[in-house]
Amino acid sequence: MDKLADIVNKAIADYGFRQIAQWSPEDVISQWCLSAQEAAVLTGAIKDELDRLPVPVEPGDIPAEEKRLAEVIRGALS
């Protein structure tokens, strides 16, 4: 969960990284040494949520988005 949360938080704040996580997830999976389950969450539920984020996420909205996506991760991993 921690790796996925770190990836998501970085993707929320950094649009360039978000694009990598969305469109080249194999690079992120390899670089962050994600398990098969984590990789499935990244390319499934997380990708869907990253696609819905505004560009850019306003600084004041970042904490709420981080919290919301942490819940998505928890749900997807359980």
Secondary structure as a PSIPRED ss2 file (coil, helix, strand):
# PSIPRED VFORMAT (PSIPRED V4.0)

   1 M C   1.000  0.000  0.000
   2 D H   0.000  1.000  0.000
   3 K H   0.000  1.000  0.000
   4 L H   0.000  1.000  0.000
   5 A H   0.000  1.000  0.000
   6 D H   0.000  1.000  0.000
   7 I H   0.000  1.000  0.000
   8 V H   0.000  1.000  0.000
   9 N H   0.000  1.000  0.000
  10 K H   0.000  1.000  0.000
  11 A H   0.000  1.000  0.000
  12 I H   0.000  1.000  0.000
  13 A H   0.000  1.000  0.000
  14 D C   1.000  0.000  0.000
  15 Y H   0.000  1.000  0.000
  16 G H   0.000  1.000  0.000
  17 F H   0.000  1.000  0.000
  18 R H   0.000  1.000  0.000
  19 Q H   0.000  1.000  0.000
  20 I H   0.000  1.000  0.000
  21 A H   0.000  1.000  0.000
  22 Q H   0.000  1.000  0.000
  23 W H   0.000  1.000  0.000
  24 S C   1.000  0.000  0.000
  25 P H   0.000  1.000  0.000
  26 E H   0.000  1.000  0.000
  27 D H   0.000  1.000  0.000
  28 V H   0.000  1.000  0.000
  29 I H   0.000  1.000  0.000
  30 S H   0.000  1.000  0.000
  31 Q H   0.000  1.000  0.000
  32 W C   1.000  0.000  0.000
  33 C C   1.000  0.000  0.000
  34 L C   1.000  0.000  0.000
  35 S C   1.000  0.000  0.000
  36 A H   0.000  1.000  0.000
  37 Q H   0.000  1.000  0.000
  38 E H   0.000  1.000  0.000
  39 A H   0.000  1.000  0.000
  40 A H   0.000  1.000  0.000
  41 V H   0.000  1.000  0.000
  42 L H   0.000  1.000  0.000
  43 T H   0.000  1.000  0.000
  44 G H   0.000  1.000  0.000
  45 A H   0.000  1.000  0.000
  46 I H   0.000  1.000  0.000
  47 K H   0.000  1.000  0.000
  48 D H   0.000  1.000  0.000
  49 E H   0.000  1.000  0.000
  50 L H   0.000  1.000  0.000
  51 D H   0.000  1.000  0.000
  52 R H   0.000  1.000  0.000
  53 L C   1.000  0.000  0.000
  54 P C   1.000  0.000  0.000
  55 V C   1.000  0.000  0.000
  56 P C   1.000  0.000  0.000
  57 V C   1.000  0.000  0.000
  58 E C   1.000  0.000  0.000
  59 P H   0.000  1.000  0.000
  60 G H   0.000  1.000  0.000
  61 D H   0.000  1.000  0.000
  62 I H   0.000  1.000  0.000
  63 P H   0.000  1.000  0.000
  64 A H   0.000  1.000  0.000
  65 E H   0.000  1.000  0.000
  66 E H   0.000  1.000  0.000
  67 K H   0.000  1.000  0.000
  68 R H   0.000  1.000  0.000
  69 L H   0.000  1.000  0.000
  70 A H   0.000  1.000  0.000
  71 E H   0.000  1.000  0.000
  72 V H   0.000  1.000  0.000
  73 I H   0.000  1.000  0.000
  74 R H   0.000  1.000  0.000
  75 G H   0.000  1.000  0.000
  76 A H   0.000  1.000  0.000
  77 L H   0.000  1.000  0.000
  78 S C   1.000  0.000  0.000
